[in-house]
Structure formats: structure tokens, C-alpha cells
Amino acid sequence: MSTRVTATLLNELLAAESGGAGLVLEGGSLRIVDPVPDGALVVVTRDDLKQQLPQDRPVGEGDLEFHAAELESAIDSLGG
């Protein structure tokens, strides 16, 4: 895996059964874990992502792409 956040990856996170699932950066790679282990570098949890997405209409691919780009930018700003 890479550090590239994609709409597909966010869709996978949204499909997680537990609100405690999260997208974490570990060893230079992104992965979805449930539950999020203590000390993990959390990019976004499923519940946080759901709150950031539109509530008044169906979530579209463009919404996920927008949030993927924002999250990828946040990861890039961490350096490395």
C-alpha cells in the first residue's frame, strides 16, 4: 500500500461495520484497522469521515475525492 488516499479507500472505510474503524498511517503505508490501536497515527476515523460528508444528500464520488485530496495533503504536510 502507499500513502495515497483515494475515494476507493474512503469507501472501504465507510463500509466498515464499526464506528471505531479508522484509516491509519503505519510504516509508511495506509491501512484500515478496527479497532484503531493505541498510539496509531490516525488519518481519519469512520465516524469522523461520516460527519464531514454531506448529510442532506447521497454522498457522491466527488465528495470522496475531495476529502481524499484533503487528507492526502494533511499527510504530505507531515513531511517524511
A tleap script that builds the chain and sets N, CA, C and O, in Angstrom:
source leaprc.protein.ff14SB
mol = sequence {
  NMET SER THR ARG VAL THR ALA THR LEU LEU
  ASN GLU LEU LEU ALA ALA GLU SER GLY GLY
  ALA GLY LEU VAL LEU GLU GLY GLY SER LEU
  ARG ILE VAL ASP PRO VAL PRO ASP GLY ALA
  LEU VAL VAL VAL THR ARG ASP ASP LEU LYS
  GLN GLN LEU PRO GLN ASP ARG PRO VAL GLY
  GLU GLY ASP LEU GLU PHE HIE ALA ALA GLU
  LEU GLU SER ALA ILE ASP SER LEU GLY CGLY
}
set mol.1.N position { 0.838 -1.194 0.000 }
set mol.1.CA position { 0.000 0.000 0.000 }
set mol.1.C position { 0.875 1.247 0.000 }
set mol.1.O position { 2.077 1.168 0.251 }
set mol.2.N position { 0.282 2.373 -0.276 }
set mol.2.CA position { 1.016 3.622 -0.314 }
set mol.2.C position { 0.356 4.628 0.607 }
set mol.2.O position { -0.586 4.308 1.331 }
set mol.3.N position { 0.865 5.851 0.568 }
set mol.3.CA position { 0.265 6.917 1.368 }
set mol.3.C position { -0.735 7.709 0.539 }
set mol.3.O position { -1.136 8.803 0.935 }
set mol.4.N position { -1.138 7.175 -0.593 }
set mol.4.CA position { -2.119 7.865 -1.438 }
set mol.4.C position { -3.520 7.555 -0.933 }
set mol.4.O position { -3.948 6.402 -0.904 }
set mol.5.N position { -4.224 8.612 -0.535 }
set mol.5.CA position { -5.610 8.464 -0.091 }
set mol.5.C position { -6.494 8.554 -1.325 }
set mol.5.O position { -6.390 9.502 -2.103 }
set mol.6.N position { -7.356 7.574 -1.501 }
set mol.6.CA position { -8.242 7.541 -2.667 }
set mol.6.C position { -9.701 7.471 -2.222 }
set mol.6.O position { -10.007 7.131 -1.079 }
set mol.7.N position { -10.584 7.798 -3.150 }
set mol.7.CA position { -12.018 7.664 -2.886 }
set mol.7.C position { -12.363 6.212 -2.588 }
set mol.7.O position { -13.226 5.939 -1.753 }
set mol.8.N position { -11.705 5.287 -3.257 }
set mol.8.CA position { -11.945 3.865 -3.024 }
set mol.8.C position { -11.583 3.480 -1.591 }
set mol.8.O position { -12.316 2.736 -0.939 }
set mol.9.N position { -10.461 3.984 -1.108 }
set mol.9.CA position { -10.042 3.700 0.258 }
set mol.9.C position { -11.044 4.271 1.262 }
set mol.9.O position { -11.362 3.628 2.262 }
set mol.10.N position { -11.537 5.478 0.993 }
set mol.10.CA position { -12.533 6.070 1.888 }
set mol.10.C position { -13.850 5.298 1.838 }
set mol.10.O position { -14.529 5.166 2.856 }
set mol.11.N position { -14.214 4.789 0.666 }
set mol.11.CA position { -15.407 3.932 0.553 }
set mol.11.C position { -15.246 2.681 1.409 }
set mol.11.O position { -16.191 2.251 2.071 }
set mol.12.N position { -14.062 2.105 1.396 }
set mol.12.CA position { -13.792 0.913 2.211 }
set mol.12.C position { -13.921 1.247 3.698 }
set mol.12.O position { -14.458 0.457 4.474 }
set mol.13.N position { -13.432 2.410 4.085 }
set mol.13.CA position { -13.552 2.828 5.478 }
set mol.13.C position { -15.021 3.013 5.857 }
set mol.13.O position { -15.449 2.576 6.926 }
set mol.14.N position { -15.778 3.650 4.995 }
set mol.14.CA position { -17.208 3.857 5.267 }
set mol.14.C position { -17.966 2.536 5.371 }
set mol.14.O position { -18.972 2.446 6.075 }
set mol.15.N position { -17.486 1.519 4.673 }
set mol.15.CA position { -18.144 0.212 4.684 }
set mol.15.C position { -17.824 -0.595 5.943 }
set mol.15.O position { -18.444 -1.630 6.188 }
set mol.16.N position { -16.868 -0.132 6.735 }
set mol.16.CA position { -16.520 -0.847 7.969 }
set mol.16.C position { -17.737 -0.895 8.880 }
set mol.16.O position { -18.509 0.061 8.953 }
set mol.17.N position { -17.901 -2.006 9.566 }
set mol.17.CA position { -19.080 -2.197 10.416 }
set mol.17.C position { -19.041 -1.351 11.677 }
set mol.17.O position { -20.085 -0.974 12.209 }
set mol.18.N position { -17.855 -1.055 12.151 }
set mol.18.CA position { -17.715 -0.367 13.434 }
set mol.18.C position { -17.347 1.093 13.249 }
set mol.18.O position { -16.541 1.439 12.385 }
set mol.19.N position { -17.944 1.941 14.065 }
set mol.19.CA position { -17.584 3.347 14.071 }
set mol.19.C position { -16.185 3.568 14.594 }
set mol.19.O position { -15.624 4.652 14.433 }
set mol.20.N position { -15.609 2.545 15.227 }
set mol.20.CA position { -14.255 2.633 15.746 }
set mol.20.C position { -13.186 2.337 14.725 }
set mol.20.O position { -11.996 2.413 15.030 }
set mol.21.N position { -13.595 2.000 13.511 }
set mol.21.CA position { -12.627 1.734 12.445 }
set mol.21.C position { -11.950 3.036 12.054 }
set mol.21.O position { -12.526 4.117 12.176 }
set mol.22.N position { -10.718 2.913 11.580 }
set mol.22.CA position { -10.012 4.114 11.177 }
set mol.22.C position { -8.991 3.847 10.092 }
set mol.22.O position { -8.540 2.719 9.891 }
set mol.23.N position { -8.642 4.908 9.404 }
set mol.23.CA position { -7.575 4.881 8.414 }
set mol.23.C position { -6.327 5.359 9.137 }
set mol.23.O position { -6.287 6.486 9.630 }
set mol.24.N position { -5.311 4.513 9.202 }
set mol.24.CA position { -4.092 4.853 9.932 }
set mol.24.C position { -2.882 4.804 9.005 }
set mol.24.O position { -2.864 4.097 7.997 }
set mol.25.N position { -1.883 5.576 9.384 }
set mol.25.CA position { -0.605 5.574 8.686 }
set mol.25.C position { 0.365 4.788 9.555 }
set mol.25.O position { 0.645 5.156 10.696 }
set mol.26.N position { 0.869 3.702 8.991 }
set mol.26.CA position { 1.735 2.822 9.763 }
set mol.26.C position { 2.844 2.293 8.857 }
set mol.26.O position { 2.576 1.676 7.826 }
set mol.27.N position { 4.068 2.539 9.246 }
set mol.27.CA position { 5.189 2.040 8.457 }
set mol.27.C position { 5.223 2.602 7.055 }
set mol.27.O position { 5.681 1.933 6.128 }
set mol.28.N position { 4.745 3.819 6.886 }
set mol.28.CA position { 4.751 4.456 5.567 }
set mol.28.C position { 3.609 4.037 4.666 }
set mol.28.O position { 3.583 4.406 3.492 }
set mol.29.N position { 2.661 3.273 5.193 }
set mol.29.CA position { 1.519 2.814 4.403 }
set mol.29.C position { 0.210 3.135 5.113 }
set mol.29.O position { 0.157 3.230 6.339 }
set mol.30.N position { -0.817 3.295 4.336 }
set mol.30.CA position { -2.162 3.498 4.865 }
set mol.30.C position { -2.866 2.158 4.960 }
set mol.30.O position { -2.736 1.307 4.080 }
set mol.31.N position { -3.612 1.982 6.038 }
set mol.31.CA position { -4.447 0.780 6.134 }
set mol.31.C position { -5.643 1.070 7.015 }
set mol.31.O position { -5.612 1.960 7.865 }
set mol.32.N position { -6.685 0.309 6.800 }
set mol.32.CA position { -7.902 0.425 7.597 }
set mol.32.C position { -7.827 -0.625 8.694 }
set mol.32.O position { -7.596 -1.806 8.435 }
set mol.33.N position { -8.030 -0.164 9.933 }
set mol.33.CA position { -7.975 -1.070 11.073 }
set mol.33.C position { -9.223 -0.895 11.925 }
set mol.33.O position { -9.837 0.172 11.945 }
set mol.34.N position { -9.580 -1.949 12.618 }
set mol.34.CA position { -10.734 -1.904 13.510 }
set mol.34.C position { -10.519 -2.936 14.606 }
set mol.34.O position { -10.568 -4.139 14.349 }
set mol.35.N position { -10.288 -2.478 15.802 }
set mol.35.CA position { -10.267 -1.090 16.264 }
set mol.35.C position { -8.913 -0.447 15.993 }
set mol.35.O position { -7.946 -1.125 15.646 }
set mol.36.N position { -8.859 0.867 16.156 }
set mol.36.CA position { -7.609 1.598 15.998 }
set mol.36.C position { -6.737 1.314 17.215 }
set mol.36.O position { -7.159 1.543 18.349 }
set mol.37.N position { -5.512 0.813 16.986 }
set mol.37.CA position { -4.646 0.513 18.132 }
set mol.37.C position { -4.149 1.784 18.820 }
set mol.37.O position { -3.997 2.830 18.188 }
set mol.38.N position { -3.901 1.675 20.113 }
set mol.38.CA position { -3.338 2.797 20.866 }
set mol.38.C position { -2.020 3.218 20.222 }
set mol.38.O position { -1.210 2.377 19.832 }
set mol.39.N position { -1.819 4.514 20.119 }
set mol.39.CA position { -0.575 5.046 19.581 }
set mol.39.C position { -0.511 5.120 18.073 }
set mol.39.O position { 0.484 5.594 17.526 }
set mol.40.N position { -1.547 4.663 17.382 }
set mol.40.CA position { -1.541 4.691 15.919 }
set mol.40.C position { -1.698 6.129 15.430 }
set mol.40.O position { -2.352 6.948 16.077 }
set mol.41.N position { -1.096 6.423 14.288 }
set mol.41.CA position { -1.254 7.729 13.660 }
set mol.41.C position { -2.532 7.677 12.819 }
set mol.41.O position { -2.532 7.173 11.696 }
set mol.42.N position { -3.618 8.210 13.386 }
set mol.42.CA position { -4.929 8.134 12.754 }
set mol.42.C position { -5.085 9.273 11.747 }
set mol.42.O position { -4.927 10.445 12.088 }
set mol.43.N position { -5.396 8.913 10.514 }
set mol.43.CA position { -5.674 9.904 9.479 }
set mol.43.C position { -7.116 10.370 9.627 }
set mol.43.O position { -7.384 11.571 9.633 }
set mol.44.N position { -8.046 9.427 9.747 }
set mol.44.CA position { -9.463 9.737 9.967 }
set mol.44.C position { -10.169 8.470 10.435 }
set mol.44.O position { -9.844 7.367 9.994 }
set mol.45.N position { -11.130 8.637 11.322 }
set mol.45.CA position { -11.959 7.506 11.726 }
set mol.45.C position { -13.195 7.464 10.829 }
set mol.45.O position { -13.537 8.441 10.163 }
set mol.46.N position { -13.841 6.322 10.832 }
set mol.46.CA position { -15.064 6.193 10.033 }
set mol.46.C position { -16.105 7.211 10.482 }
set mol.46.O position { -16.722 7.873 9.648 }
set mol.47.N position { -16.304 7.341 11.792 }
set mol.47.CA position { -17.312 8.275 12.293 }
set mol.47.C position { -16.974 9.720 11.940 }
set mol.47.O position { -17.857 10.488 11.559 }
set mol.48.N position { -15.696 10.096 12.064 }
set mol.48.CA position { -15.302 11.467 11.710 }
set mol.48.C position { -15.527 11.737 10.221 }
set mol.48.O position { -16.001 12.809 9.844 }
set mol.49.N position { -15.190 10.771 9.391 }
set mol.49.CA position { -15.403 10.939 7.957 }
set mol.49.C position { -16.888 11.107 7.648 }
set mol.49.O position { -17.269 11.985 6.872 }
set mol.50.N position { -17.723 10.268 8.252 }
set mol.50.CA position { -19.172 10.364 8.017 }
set mol.50.C position { -19.709 11.739 8.398 }
set mol.50.O position { -20.594 12.262 7.721 }
set mol.51.N position { -19.186 12.333 9.474 }
set mol.51.CA position { -19.635 13.654 9.905 }
set mol.51.C position { -19.212 14.745 8.931 }
set mol.51.O position { -19.888 15.767 8.818 }
set mol.52.N position { -18.108 14.542 8.231 }
set mol.52.CA position { -17.604 15.540 7.293 }
set mol.52.C position { -18.315 15.481 5.939 }
set mol.52.O position { -18.242 16.429 5.157 }
set mol.53.N position { -18.988 14.391 5.668 }
set mol.53.CA position { -19.662 14.215 4.377 }
set mol.53.C position { -21.068 14.803 4.421 }
set mol.53.O position { -21.633 14.984 5.499 }
set mol.54.N position { -21.632 15.100 3.252 }
set mol.54.CA position { -22.984 15.679 3.216 }
set mol.54.C position { -24.000 14.803 3.947 }
set mol.54.O position { -23.985 13.577 3.835 }
set mol.55.N position { -24.869 15.455 4.689 }
set mol.55.CA position { -25.913 14.748 5.430 }
set mol.55.C position { -27.269 14.885 4.737 }
set mol.55.O position { -28.195 14.122 5.011 }
set mol.56.N position { -27.376 15.859 3.845 }
set mol.56.CA position { -28.665 16.185 3.233 }
set mol.56.C position { -28.862 15.590 1.841 }
set mol.56.O position { -29.870 15.851 1.185 }
set mol.57.N position { -27.898 14.795 1.399 }
set mol.57.CA position { -27.990 14.169 0.079 }
set mol.57.C position { -27.057 12.962 0.042 }
set mol.57.O position { -26.191 12.818 0.905 }
set mol.58.N position { -27.232 12.102 -0.946 }
set mol.58.CA position { -26.323 10.954 -1.058 }
set mol.58.C position { -24.883 11.418 -1.290 }
set mol.58.O position { -24.640 12.416 -1.968 }
set mol.59.N position { -23.960 10.694 -0.729 }
set mol.59.CA position { -22.546 11.003 -0.902 }
set mol.59.C position { -22.113 10.537 -2.285 }
set mol.59.O position { -22.332 9.386 -2.663 }
set mol.60.N position { -21.502 11.437 -3.026 }
set mol.60.CA position { -21.050 11.115 -4.376 }
set mol.60.C position { -19.549 10.881 -4.436 }
set mol.60.O position { -18.820 11.160 -3.484 }
set mol.61.N position { -19.110 10.371 -5.556 }
set mol.61.CA position { -17.685 10.116 -5.777 }
set mol.61.C position { -16.872 11.406 -5.634 }
set mol.61.O position { -15.754 11.383 -5.119 }
set mol.62.N position { -17.429 12.522 -6.088 }
set mol.62.CA position { -16.744 13.804 -5.973 }
set mol.62.C position { -16.521 14.210 -4.524 }
set mol.62.O position { -15.489 14.794 -4.192 }
set mol.63.N position { -17.481 13.906 -3.662 }
set mol.63.CA position { -17.321 14.195 -2.236 }
set mol.63.C position { -16.143 13.418 -1.663 }
set mol.63.O position { -15.322 13.959 -0.922 }
set mol.64.N position { -16.075 12.144 -2.020 }
set mol.64.CA position { -14.999 11.301 -1.509 }
set mol.64.C position { -13.649 11.725 -2.081 }
set mol.64.O position { -12.644 11.719 -1.371 }
set mol.65.N position { -13.622 12.089 -3.353 }
set mol.65.CA position { -12.374 12.550 -3.964 }
set mol.65.C position { -11.892 13.837 -3.303 }
set mol.65.O position { -10.692 14.008 -3.088 }
set mol.66.N position { -12.811 14.742 -2.978 }
set mol.66.CA position { -12.461 15.987 -2.310 }
set mol.66.C position { -11.817 15.702 -0.951 }
set mol.66.O position { -10.768 16.257 -0.623 }
set mol.67.N position { -12.455 14.834 -0.170 }
set mol.67.CA position { -11.931 14.525 1.158 }
set mol.67.C position { -10.637 13.726 1.072 }
set mol.67.O position { -9.751 13.886 1.912 }
set mol.68.N position { -10.522 12.873 0.070 }
set mol.68.CA position { -9.273 12.130 -0.129 }
set mol.68.C position { -8.123 13.101 -0.386 }
set mol.68.O position { -7.037 12.938 0.170 }
set mol.69.N position { -8.355 14.099 -1.218 }
set mol.69.CA position { -7.318 15.085 -1.516 }
set mol.69.C position { -6.939 15.882 -0.270 }
set mol.69.O position { -5.759 16.149 -0.041 }
set mol.70.N position { -7.920 16.260 0.527 }
set mol.70.CA position { -7.638 16.991 1.775 }
set mol.70.C position { -6.805 16.143 2.734 }
set mol.70.O position { -5.845 16.635 3.329 }
set mol.71.N position { -7.167 14.885 2.881 }
set mol.71.CA position { -6.444 14.007 3.793 }
set mol.71.C position { -5.027 13.731 3.285 }
set mol.71.O position { -4.081 13.676 4.071 }
set mol.72.N position { -4.886 13.560 1.983 }
set mol.72.CA position { -3.561 13.338 1.407 }
set mol.72.C position { -2.672 14.565 1.618 }
set mol.72.O position { -1.481 14.431 1.900 }
set mol.73.N position { -3.241 15.732 1.483 }
set mol.73.CA position { -2.499 16.969 1.729 }
set mol.73.C position { -2.046 17.045 3.190 }
set mol.73.O position { -0.924 17.461 3.479 }
set mol.74.N position { -2.922 16.643 4.100 }
set mol.74.CA position { -2.563 16.644 5.521 }
set mol.74.C position { -1.409 15.684 5.787 }
set mol.74.O position { -0.509 15.997 6.567 }
set mol.75.N position { -1.430 14.525 5.147 }
set mol.75.CA position { -0.351 13.553 5.310 }
set mol.75.C position { 0.943 14.128 4.744 }
set mol.75.O position { 1.997 14.027 5.373 }
set mol.76.N position { 0.867 14.729 3.564 }
set mol.76.CA position { 2.054 15.333 2.939 }
set mol.76.C position { 2.668 16.406 3.814 }
set mol.76.O position { 3.887 16.576 3.832 }
set mol.77.N position { 1.833 17.130 4.539 }
set mol.77.CA position { 2.344 18.218 5.388 }
set mol.77.C position { 3.110 17.688 6.599 }
set mol.77.O position { 3.824 18.441 7.262 }
set mol.78.N position { 2.962 16.389 6.890 }
set mol.78.CA position { 3.699 15.796 7.996 }
set mol.78.C position { 5.179 15.633 7.649 }
set mol.78.O position { 6.025 15.481 8.531 }
set mol.79.N position { 5.475 15.669 6.347 }
set mol.79.CA position { 6.862 15.502 5.918 }
set mol.79.C position { 7.222 14.035 5.835 }
set mol.79.O position { 6.367 13.158 5.958 }
set mol.80.N position { 8.452 13.793 5.633 }
set mol.80.CA position { 8.838 12.406 5.590 }
set mol.80.C position { 9.859 12.189 4.598 }
set mol.80.O position { 10.314 11.059 4.418 }
savepdb mol mol.pdb
quit
